[in-house]
């Protein structure tokens, strides 16, 4: 994951004062709810009810 500013074509979601940015392609790809979970040992995990999409995700800055 990258800390970034939204582009005009991106979709944004604000959850608990945290903005999540998805490009149009990614937003259309997911037809299930996404869950972003955090563990100190494994970092962030992105999943849907039916599968784990990515784990061991760490934040970086695009700047």
PDB file of N, CA, C and O in Angstrom:
ATOM      1  N   UNK A   1       0.844  -1.163   0.000  1.00  0.00           N
ATOM      2  CA  UNK A   1       0.000   0.000   0.000  1.00  0.00           C
ATOM      3  C   UNK A   1       0.888   1.223   0.000  1.00  0.00           C
ATOM      4  O   UNK A   1       2.000   1.207   0.527  1.00  0.00           O
ATOM      5  N   UNK A   2       0.384   2.275  -0.594  1.00  0.00           N
ATOM      6  CA  UNK A   2       1.141   3.512  -0.688  1.00  0.00           C
ATOM      7  C   UNK A   2       0.283   4.655  -0.181  1.00  0.00           C
ATOM      8  O   UNK A   2      -0.899   4.749  -0.513  1.00  0.00           O
ATOM      9  N   UNK A   3       0.875   5.521   0.619  1.00  0.00           N
ATOM     10  CA  UNK A   3       0.191   6.746   1.015  1.00  0.00           C
ATOM     11  C   UNK A   3       0.243   7.693  -0.166  1.00  0.00           C
ATOM     12  O   UNK A   3       1.325   7.994  -0.669  1.00  0.00           O
ATOM     13  N   UNK A   4      -0.906   8.169  -0.617  1.00  0.00           N
ATOM     14  CA  UNK A   4      -0.966   8.951  -1.850  1.00  0.00           C
ATOM     15  C   UNK A   4      -2.157   9.889  -1.795  1.00  0.00           C
ATOM     16  O   UNK A   4      -2.996   9.778  -0.900  1.00  0.00           O
ATOM     17  N   UNK A   5      -2.237  10.800  -2.734  1.00  0.00           N
ATOM     18  CA  UNK A   5      -3.379  11.692  -2.899  1.00  0.00           C
ATOM     19  C   UNK A   5      -4.276  11.123  -3.992  1.00  0.00           C
ATOM     20  O   UNK A   5      -3.778  10.532  -4.951  1.00  0.00           O
ATOM     21  N   UNK A   6      -5.604  11.295  -3.861  1.00  0.00           N
ATOM     22  CA  UNK A   6      -6.505  10.762  -4.898  1.00  0.00           C
ATOM     23  C   UNK A   6      -6.385  11.531  -6.207  1.00  0.00           C
ATOM     24  O   UNK A   6      -6.195  12.748  -6.220  1.00  0.00           O
ATOM     25  N   UNK A   7      -6.499  10.796  -7.297  1.00  0.00           N
ATOM     26  CA  UNK A   7      -6.570  11.406  -8.626  1.00  0.00           C
ATOM     27  C   UNK A   7      -8.040  11.641  -8.955  1.00  0.00           C
ATOM     28  O   UNK A   7      -8.916  11.101  -8.279  1.00  0.00           O
ATOM     29  N   UNK A   8      -8.318  12.426  -9.964  1.00  0.00           N
ATOM     30  CA  UNK A   8      -9.694  12.767 -10.310  1.00  0.00           C
ATOM     31  C   UNK A   8     -10.535  11.532 -10.620  1.00  0.00           C
ATOM     32  O   UNK A   8     -11.729  11.514 -10.323  1.00  0.00           O
ATOM     33  N   UNK A   9      -9.938  10.510 -11.209  1.00  0.00           N
ATOM     34  CA  UNK A   9     -10.682   9.308 -11.598  1.00  0.00           C
ATOM     35  C   UNK A   9     -10.786   8.268 -10.478  1.00  0.00           C
ATOM     36  O   UNK A   9     -11.457   7.252 -10.654  1.00  0.00           O
ATOM     37  N   UNK A  10     -10.136   8.500  -9.330  1.00  0.00           N
ATOM     38  CA  UNK A  10     -10.154   7.541  -8.223  1.00  0.00           C
ATOM     39  C   UNK A  10     -11.452   7.626  -7.429  1.00  0.00           C
ATOM     40  O   UNK A  10     -12.145   8.643  -7.437  1.00  0.00           O
ATOM     41  N   UNK A  11     -11.754   6.544  -6.754  1.00  0.00           N
ATOM     42  CA  UNK A  11     -12.863   6.522  -5.805  1.00  0.00           C
ATOM     43  C   UNK A  11     -12.265   6.532  -4.403  1.00  0.00           C
ATOM     44  O   UNK A  11     -11.240   5.896  -4.157  1.00  0.00           O
ATOM     45  N   UNK A  12     -12.903   7.253  -3.487  1.00  0.00           N
ATOM     46  CA  UNK A  12     -12.407   7.328  -2.121  1.00  0.00           C
ATOM     47  C   UNK A  12     -13.478   6.863  -1.141  1.00  0.00           C
ATOM     48  O   UNK A  12     -14.677   7.014  -1.379  1.00  0.00           O
ATOM     49  N   UNK A  13     -13.012   6.299  -0.039  1.00  0.00           N
ATOM     50  CA  UNK A  13     -13.889   5.868   1.047  1.00  0.00           C
ATOM     51  C   UNK A  13     -13.251   6.356   2.339  1.00  0.00           C
ATOM     52  O   UNK A  13     -12.063   6.131   2.570  1.00  0.00           O
ATOM     53  N   UNK A  14     -14.034   7.021   3.181  1.00  0.00           N
ATOM     54  CA  UNK A  14     -13.540   7.503   4.468  1.00  0.00           C
ATOM     55  C   UNK A  14     -14.103   6.616   5.575  1.00  0.00           C
ATOM     56  O   UNK A  14     -15.319   6.532   5.751  1.00  0.00           O
ATOM     57  N   UNK A  15     -13.214   5.953   6.322  1.00  0.00           N
ATOM     58  CA  UNK A  15     -13.606   5.069   7.414  1.00  0.00           C
ATOM     59  C   UNK A  15     -12.790   5.449   8.647  1.00  0.00           C
ATOM     60  O   UNK A  15     -11.560   5.414   8.623  1.00  0.00           O
ATOM     61  N   UNK A  16     -13.485   5.811   9.721  1.00  0.00           N
ATOM     62  CA  UNK A  16     -12.809   6.193  10.974  1.00  0.00           C
ATOM     63  C   UNK A  16     -11.723   7.240  10.738  1.00  0.00           C
ATOM     64  O   UNK A  16     -10.607   7.110  11.242  1.00  0.00           O
ATOM     65  N   UNK A  17     -12.056   8.274   9.973  1.00  0.00           N
ATOM     66  CA  UNK A  17     -11.138   9.374   9.649  1.00  0.00           C
ATOM     67  C   UNK A  17      -9.918   8.935   8.843  1.00  0.00           C
ATOM     68  O   UNK A  17      -8.926   9.662   8.792  1.00  0.00           O
ATOM     69  N   UNK A  18      -9.971   7.774   8.221  1.00  0.00           N
ATOM     70  CA  UNK A  18      -8.888   7.288   7.362  1.00  0.00           C
ATOM     71  C   UNK A  18      -9.418   7.148   5.943  1.00  0.00           C
ATOM     72  O   UNK A  18     -10.382   6.421   5.707  1.00  0.00           O
ATOM     73  N   UNK A  19      -8.785   7.848   4.991  1.00  0.00           N
ATOM     74  CA  UNK A  19      -9.231   7.783   3.603  1.00  0.00           C
ATOM     75  C   UNK A  19      -8.538   6.633   2.875  1.00  0.00           C
ATOM     76  O   UNK A  19      -7.321   6.467   2.962  1.00  0.00           O
ATOM     77  N   UNK A  20      -9.339   5.841   2.155  1.00  0.00           N
ATOM     78  CA  UNK A  20      -8.828   4.780   1.301  1.00  0.00           C
ATOM     79  C   UNK A  20      -9.122   5.166  -0.135  1.00  0.00           C
ATOM     80  O   UNK A  20     -10.226   5.611  -0.450  1.00  0.00           O
ATOM     81  N   UNK A  21      -8.139   4.997  -1.005  1.00  0.00           N
ATOM     82  CA  UNK A  21      -8.243   5.417  -2.403  1.00  0.00           C
ATOM     83  C   UNK A  21      -8.129   4.188  -3.293  1.00  0.00           C
ATOM     84  O   UNK A  21      -7.214   3.378  -3.142  1.00  0.00           O
ATOM     85  N   UNK A  22      -9.074   4.058  -4.226  1.00  0.00           N
ATOM     86  CA  UNK A  22      -9.067   2.954  -5.183  1.00  0.00           C
ATOM     87  C   UNK A  22      -9.114   3.533  -6.583  1.00  0.00           C
ATOM     88  O   UNK A  22      -9.895   4.446  -6.854  1.00  0.00           O
ATOM     89  N   UNK A  23      -8.282   3.009  -7.479  1.00  0.00           N
ATOM     90  CA  UNK A  23      -8.420   3.421  -8.871  1.00  0.00           C
ATOM     91  C   UNK A  23      -9.676   2.769  -9.442  1.00  0.00           C
ATOM     92  O   UNK A  23     -10.201   1.819  -8.863  1.00  0.00           O
ATOM     93  N   UNK A  24     -10.151   3.268 -10.558  1.00  0.00           N
ATOM     94  CA  UNK A  24     -11.412   2.798 -11.146  1.00  0.00           C
ATOM     95  C   UNK A  24     -11.378   1.302 -11.452  1.00  0.00           C
ATOM     96  O   UNK A  24     -12.365   0.607 -11.214  1.00  0.00           O
ATOM     97  N   UNK A  25     -10.273   0.801 -11.970  1.00  0.00           N
ATOM     98  CA  UNK A  25     -10.166  -0.622 -12.305  1.00  0.00           C
ATOM     99  C   UNK A  25     -10.309  -1.483 -11.050  1.00  0.00           C
ATOM    100  O   UNK A  25     -11.064  -2.456 -11.043  1.00  0.00           O
ATOM    101  N   UNK A  26      -9.595  -1.130 -10.008  1.00  0.00           N
ATOM    102  CA  UNK A  26      -9.648  -1.900  -8.764  1.00  0.00           C
ATOM    103  C   UNK A  26     -11.041  -1.868  -8.164  1.00  0.00           C
ATOM    104  O   UNK A  26     -11.542  -2.896  -7.708  1.00  0.00           O
ATOM    105  N   UNK A  27     -11.670  -0.708  -8.156  1.00  0.00           N
ATOM    106  CA  UNK A  27     -13.014  -0.582  -7.583  1.00  0.00           C
ATOM    107  C   UNK A  27     -14.013  -1.472  -8.311  1.00  0.00           C
ATOM    108  O   UNK A  27     -14.911  -2.025  -7.675  1.00  0.00           O
ATOM    109  N   UNK A  28     -13.884  -1.625  -9.619  1.00  0.00           N
ATOM    110  CA  UNK A  28     -14.802  -2.467 -10.396  1.00  0.00           C
ATOM    111  C   UNK A  28     -14.517  -3.960 -10.199  1.00  0.00           C
ATOM    112  O   UNK A  28     -15.405  -4.789 -10.395  1.00  0.00           O
ATOM    113  N   UNK A  29     -13.304  -4.300  -9.820  1.00  0.00           N
ATOM    114  CA  UNK A  29     -12.888  -5.689  -9.682  1.00  0.00           C
ATOM    115  C   UNK A  29     -13.527  -6.373  -8.481  1.00  0.00           C
ATOM    116  O   UNK A  29     -13.827  -7.565  -8.537  1.00  0.00           O
ATOM    117  N   UNK A  30     -13.735  -5.641  -7.411  1.00  0.00           N
ATOM    118  CA  UNK A  30     -14.221  -6.237  -6.167  1.00  0.00           C
ATOM    119  C   UNK A  30     -15.729  -6.126  -6.064  1.00  0.00           C
ATOM    120  O   UNK A  30     -16.274  -5.025  -5.995  1.00  0.00           O
ATOM    121  N   UNK A  31     -16.409  -7.275  -6.053  1.00  0.00           N
ATOM    122  CA  UNK A  31     -17.855  -7.274  -5.885  1.00  0.00           C
ATOM    123  C   UNK A  31     -18.245  -7.763  -4.494  1.00  0.00           C
ATOM    124  O   UNK A  31     -19.431  -7.921  -4.203  1.00  0.00           O
ATOM    125  N   UNK A  32     -17.250  -8.005  -3.629  1.00  0.00           N
ATOM    126  CA  UNK A  32     -17.489  -8.415  -2.250  1.00  0.00           C
ATOM    127  C   UNK A  32     -16.917  -7.341  -1.322  1.00  0.00           C
ATOM    128  O   UNK A  32     -16.053  -6.564  -1.731  1.00  0.00           O
ATOM    129  N   UNK A  33     -17.396  -7.294  -0.078  1.00  0.00           N
ATOM    130  CA  UNK A  33     -16.816  -6.347   0.883  1.00  0.00           C
ATOM    131  C   UNK A  33     -15.339  -6.657   1.126  1.00  0.00           C
ATOM    132  O   UNK A  33     -14.951  -7.821   1.231  1.00  0.00           O
ATOM    133  N   UNK A  34     -14.524  -5.613   1.213  1.00  0.00           N
ATOM    134  CA  UNK A  34     -13.102  -5.767   1.509  1.00  0.00           C
ATOM    135  C   UNK A  34     -12.864  -5.538   2.993  1.00  0.00           C
ATOM    136  O   UNK A  34     -13.515  -4.699   3.615  1.00  0.00           O
ATOM    137  N   UNK A  35     -11.928  -6.288   3.553  1.00  0.00           N
ATOM    138  CA  UNK A  35     -11.549  -6.104   4.951  1.00  0.00           C
ATOM    139  C   UNK A  35     -10.047  -5.873   5.008  1.00  0.00           C
ATOM    140  O   UNK A  35      -9.270  -6.648   4.451  1.00  0.00           O
ATOM    141  N   UNK A  36      -9.642  -4.806   5.683  1.00  0.00           N
ATOM    142  CA  UNK A  36      -8.230  -4.520   5.909  1.00  0.00           C
ATOM    143  C   UNK A  36      -7.968  -4.724   7.392  1.00  0.00           C
ATOM    144  O   UNK A  36      -8.513  -4.003   8.228  1.00  0.00           O
ATOM    145  N   UNK A  37      -7.137  -5.703   7.720  1.00  0.00           N
ATOM    146  CA  UNK A  37      -6.858  -6.059   9.105  1.00  0.00           C
ATOM    147  C   UNK A  37      -5.371  -5.862   9.352  1.00  0.00           C
ATOM    148  O   UNK A  37      -4.573  -5.894   8.415  1.00  0.00           O
ATOM    149  N   UNK A  38      -4.991  -5.656  10.621  1.00  0.00           N
ATOM    150  CA  UNK A  38      -3.585  -5.430  10.950  1.00  0.00           C
ATOM    151  C   UNK A  38      -3.130  -6.350  12.075  1.00  0.00           C
ATOM    152  O   UNK A  38      -3.844  -6.554  13.057  1.00  0.00           O
ATOM    153  N   UNK A  39      -1.949  -6.893  11.919  1.00  0.00           N
ATOM    154  CA  UNK A  39      -1.291  -7.691  12.947  1.00  0.00           C
ATOM    155  C   UNK A  39       0.147  -7.193  13.059  1.00  0.00           C
ATOM    156  O   UNK A  39       0.802  -6.959  12.043  1.00  0.00           O
ATOM    157  N   UNK A  40       0.644  -7.028  14.288  1.00  0.00           N
ATOM    158  CA  UNK A  40       2.026  -6.562  14.453  1.00  0.00           C
ATOM    159  C   UNK A  40       3.026  -7.518  13.816  1.00  0.00           C
ATOM    160  O   UNK A  40       4.056  -7.080  13.303  1.00  0.00           O
ATOM    161  N   UNK A  41       2.743  -8.800  13.841  1.00  0.00           N
ATOM    162  CA  UNK A  41       3.670  -9.786  13.277  1.00  0.00           C
ATOM    163  C   UNK A  41       3.601  -9.862  11.759  1.00  0.00           C
ATOM    164  O   UNK A  41       4.629 -10.033  11.105  1.00  0.00           O
ATOM    165  N   UNK A  42       2.392  -9.736  11.180  1.00  0.00           N
ATOM    166  CA  UNK A  42       2.219  -9.948   9.742  1.00  0.00           C
ATOM    167  C   UNK A  42       1.976  -8.676   8.946  1.00  0.00           C
ATOM    168  O   UNK A  42       1.968  -8.733   7.716  1.00  0.00           O
ATOM    169  N   UNK A  43       1.781  -7.547   9.582  1.00  0.00           N
ATOM    170  CA  UNK A  43       1.454  -6.324   8.861  1.00  0.00           C
ATOM    171  C   UNK A  43      -0.021  -6.324   8.494  1.00  0.00           C
ATOM    172  O   UNK A  43      -0.835  -6.934   9.188  1.00  0.00           O
ATOM    173  N   UNK A  44      -0.371  -5.642   7.405  1.00  0.00           N
ATOM    174  CA  UNK A  44      -1.765  -5.549   6.973  1.00  0.00           C
ATOM    175  C   UNK A  44      -2.152  -6.750   6.116  1.00  0.00           C
ATOM    176  O   UNK A  44      -1.326  -7.309   5.393  1.00  0.00           O
ATOM    177  N   UNK A  45      -3.427  -7.136   6.212  1.00  0.00           N
ATOM    178  CA  UNK A  45      -3.973  -8.219   5.389  1.00  0.00           C
ATOM    179  C   UNK A  45      -5.243  -7.697   4.729  1.00  0.00           C
ATOM    180  O   UNK A  45      -6.114  -7.149   5.404  1.00  0.00           O
ATOM    181  N   UNK A  46      -5.350  -7.862   3.425  1.00  0.00           N
ATOM    182  CA  UNK A  46      -6.525  -7.457   2.657  1.00  0.00           C
ATOM    183  C   UNK A  46      -7.268  -8.716   2.245  1.00  0.00           C
ATOM    184  O   UNK A  46      -6.698  -9.604   1.611  1.00  0.00           O
ATOM    185  N   UNK A  47      -8.564  -8.790   2.613  1.00  0.00           N
ATOM    186  CA  UNK A  47      -9.323 -10.001   2.315  1.00  0.00           C
ATOM    187  C   UNK A  47     -10.778  -9.680   1.999  1.00  0.00           C
ATOM    188  O   UNK A  47     -11.271  -8.587   2.278  1.00  0.00           O
ATOM    189  N   UNK A  48     -11.445 -10.661   1.411  1.00  0.00           N
ATOM    190  CA  UNK A  48     -12.890 -10.638   1.207  1.00  0.00           C
ATOM    191  C   UNK A  48     -13.441 -11.817   2.003  1.00  0.00           C
ATOM    192  O   UNK A  48     -12.659 -12.615   2.520  1.00  0.00           O
ATOM    193  N   UNK A  49     -14.760 -11.952   2.117  1.00  0.00           N
ATOM    194  CA  UNK A  49     -15.295 -13.114   2.828  1.00  0.00           C
ATOM    195  C   UNK A  49     -14.870 -14.458   2.218  1.00  0.00           C
ATOM    196  O   UNK A  49     -14.860 -15.472   2.915  1.00  0.00           O
ATOM    197  N   UNK A  50     -14.524 -14.474   0.940  1.00  0.00           N
ATOM    198  CA  UNK A  50     -14.197 -15.747   0.290  1.00  0.00           C
ATOM    199  C   UNK A  50     -12.705 -16.005   0.087  1.00  0.00           C
ATOM    200  O   UNK A  50     -12.322 -17.138  -0.206  1.00  0.00           O
ATOM    201  N   UNK A  51     -11.841 -14.975   0.236  1.00  0.00           N
ATOM    202  CA  UNK A  51     -10.416 -15.225   0.014  1.00  0.00           C
ATOM    203  C   UNK A  51      -9.534 -14.136   0.607  1.00  0.00           C
ATOM    204  O   UNK A  51      -9.974 -13.007   0.827  1.00  0.00           O
ATOM    205  N   UNK A  52      -8.272 -14.500   0.863  1.00  0.00           N
ATOM    206  CA  UNK A  52      -7.255 -13.531   1.263  1.00  0.00           C
ATOM    207  C   UNK A  52      -6.611 -13.018  -0.016  1.00  0.00           C
ATOM    208  O   UNK A  52      -6.084 -13.801  -0.806  1.00  0.00           O
ATOM    209  N   UNK A  53      -6.652 -11.704  -0.224  1.00  0.00           N
ATOM    210  CA  UNK A  53      -6.112 -11.110  -1.445  1.00  0.00           C
ATOM    211  C   UNK A  53      -4.629 -10.799  -1.311  1.00  0.00           C
ATOM    212  O   UNK A  53      -3.874 -10.958  -2.270  1.00  0.00           O
ATOM    213  N   UNK A  54      -4.203 -10.356  -0.127  1.00  0.00           N
ATOM    214  CA  UNK A  54      -2.790 -10.040   0.098  1.00  0.00           C
ATOM    215  C   UNK A  54      -2.534  -9.994   1.595  1.00  0.00           C
ATOM    216  O   UNK A  54      -3.418  -9.638   2.374  1.00  0.00           O
ATOM    217  N   UNK A  55      -1.321 -10.355   1.992  1.00  0.00           N
ATOM    218  CA  UNK A  55      -0.942 -10.243   3.397  1.00  0.00           C
ATOM    219  C   UNK A  55       0.512  -9.817   3.465  1.00  0.00           C
ATOM    220  O   UNK A  55       1.236  -9.881   2.472  1.00  0.00           O
ATOM    221  N   UNK A  56       0.932  -9.385   4.640  1.00  0.00           N
ATOM    222  CA  UNK A  56       2.295  -8.877   4.774  1.00  0.00           C
ATOM    223  C   UNK A  56       2.457  -7.522   4.113  1.00  0.00           C
ATOM    224  O   UNK A  56       3.562  -7.147   3.722  1.00  0.00           O
ATOM    225  N   UNK A  57       1.353  -6.781   3.986  1.00  0.00           N
ATOM    226  CA  UNK A  57       1.383  -5.469   3.332  1.00  0.00           C
ATOM    227  C   UNK A  57       1.925  -4.439   4.320  1.00  0.00           C
ATOM    228  O   UNK A  57       1.534  -4.432   5.487  1.00  0.00           O
ATOM    229  N   UNK A  58       2.813  -3.581   3.860  1.00  0.00           N
ATOM    230  CA  UNK A  58       3.348  -2.502   4.683  1.00  0.00           C
ATOM    231  C   UNK A  58       3.132  -1.184   3.957  1.00  0.00           C
ATOM    232  O   UNK A  58       3.080  -1.147   2.728  1.00  0.00           O
ATOM    233  N   UNK A  59       3.007  -0.107   4.717  1.00  0.00           N
ATOM    234  CA  UNK A  59       2.765   1.210   4.139  1.00  0.00           C
ATOM    235  C   UNK A  59       4.061   1.843   3.676  1.00  0.00           C
ATOM    236  O   UNK A  59       5.109   1.664   4.296  1.00  0.00           O
ATOM    237  N   UNK A  60       3.982   2.586   2.579  1.00  0.00           N
ATOM    238  CA  UNK A  60       5.096   3.402   2.119  1.00  0.00           C
ATOM    239  C   UNK A  60       4.522   4.694   1.572  1.00  0.00           C
ATOM    240  O   UNK A  60       3.316   4.789   1.341  1.00  0.00           O
ATOM    241  N   UNK A  61       5.354   5.672   1.366  1.00  0.00           N
ATOM    242  CA  UNK A  61       4.908   6.971   0.874  1.00  0.00           C
ATOM    243  C   UNK A  61       5.267   7.117  -0.590  1.00  0.00           C
ATOM    244  O   UNK A  61       6.336   6.683  -1.019  1.00  0.00           O
ATOM    245  N   UNK A  62       4.370   7.733  -1.364  1.00  0.00           N
ATOM    246  CA  UNK A  62       4.649   7.945  -2.784  1.00  0.00           C
ATOM    247  C   UNK A  62       5.472   9.204  -2.998  1.00  0.00           C
ATOM    248  O   UNK A  62       5.887   9.486  -4.122  1.00  0.00           O
ATOM    249  N   UNK A  63       5.712   9.951  -1.954  1.00  0.00           N
ATOM    250  CA  UNK A  63       6.446  11.217  -2.053  1.00  0.00           C
ATOM    251  C   UNK A  63       7.918  10.985  -1.917  1.00  0.00           C
ATOM    252  O   UNK A  63       8.700  11.934  -1.974  1.00  0.00           O
TER     253      UNK A  63
END
